[in-house]
Amino acid sequence: MAKYRLMANKWAKEFITAKDKKYALNSIIYNINYLVYSSTKEPLTYQDRSLIFKHIFDIIAGREPLIVQEDEQIKPDFSDITVLFERRNFVLKQLSAGLKKQAELN
């Protein structure tokens, strides 16, 4: 679980600092869809993928702390959460479809 939160924190930072939020979100979806378990090299389940996205959402919404370096000044603004909230269903659909796409490739 701690690794999921660290990954979510990294991607939340990338999303917050991105100039093109939709592009950043698509990049995050792509990266999440191709994560594998280190022990088995199998793709993550939909539940684990959606859990990572939930952590990203919660960090940007302010429900979880954003972990930053001492010299970093990163803070989400209202437009960040608005974009995520508006595209939430799309993201979850893409995370679900990612499993099917991955299965087709294997």
C-alpha positions in Angstrom: 0.0 0.0 0.0 2.8 2.4 0.8 4.2 2.0 -2.7 0.8 2.9 -4.2 0.7 6.1 -2.2 4.2 7.0 -3.3 3.3 6.4 -6.9 0.1 8.4 -6.5 2.0 11.2 -4.9 4.5 11.3 -7.8 1.7 11.4 -10.4 -0.3 13.9 -8.4 2.7 16.3 -8.5 3.1 15.7 -12.2 -0.6 16.5 -12.7 -0.6 19.6 -10.6 2.5 21.1 -12.3 1.4 20.1 -15.9 0.3 22.9 -18.2 -1.9 20.5 -20.2 -4.0 18.6 -17.6 -5.8 16.3 -20.0 -2.5 15.2 -21.5 -1.0 14.6 -18.0 -4.1 12.6 -17.1 -3.8 10.4 -20.2 -0.1 9.9 -19.4 -1.0 8.8 -15.8 -3.7 6.4 -17.1 -1.2 4.9 -19.5 1.4 4.4 -16.8 -1.1 2.9 -14.3 -2.4 0.5 -17.0 1.1 -1.0 -17.5 2.1 -1.5 -13.9 2.8 -5.1 -12.9 3.3 -6.8 -9.6 7.0 -7.1 -8.9 6.7 -10.7 -7.6 4.7 -12.3 -10.4 5.1 -9.8 -13.3 1.3 -10.0 -13.8 -0.7 -6.8 -14.5 -2.3 -5.1 -11.5 -5.9 -5.9 -11.0 -8.6 -3.2 -11.7 -9.1 -2.8 -7.9 -5.4 -1.9 -7.5 -5.4 0.4 -10.5 -8.5 2.2 -9.3 -7.0 2.4 -5.7 -3.9 4.3 -7.1 -6.2 6.7 -8.9 -8.3 7.2 -5.8 -5.1 8.2 -3.9 -4.2 10.6 -6.7 -7.7 12.1 -6.5 -7.6 12.3 -2.7 -4.2 14.0 -2.8 -5.4 16.6 -5.3 -8.7 17.1 -3.4 -6.7 17.7 -0.2 -8.0 14.6 1.6 -4.5 13.1 1.7 -1.3 15.1 2.2 0.9 15.9 -0.8 4.5 14.9 0.1 6.9 17.5 -1.2 10.6 18.3 -0.8 11.5 21.2 1.4 12.3 23.4 -1.5 9.2 22.5 -3.5 6.2 24.8 -3.6 3.5 22.6 -5.1 -0.2 23.0 -4.2 -3.2 21.9 -6.1 -5.8 24.6 -7.1 -9.5 24.3 -7.7 -9.1 23.8 -11.4 -7.0 20.6 -10.8 -9.8 18.9 -8.8 -12.4 20.1 -11.3 -10.6 18.4 -14.2 -10.2 15.2 -12.2 -13.8 15.2 -11.0 -15.1 15.8 -14.6 -13.0 13.1 -16.0 -13.3 10.5 -13.2 -15.6 8.2 -15.0 -13.5 8.4 -18.2 -10.4 7.5 -16.2 -12.0 4.5 -14.4 -13.3 3.3 -17.8 -9.8 3.5 -19.3 -8.3 1.7 -16.3 -10.8 -1.1 -16.8 -10.2 -1.2 -20.5 -6.5 -1.3 -19.9 -6.8 -4.8 -18.5 -8.6 -6.0 -21.7 -6.0 -4.3 -23.9 -3.1 -5.8 -21.9 -4.7 -9.3 -22.2 -5.0 -8.9 -25.9 -1.3 -8.2 -26.1 -0.3 -11.2 -24.1 
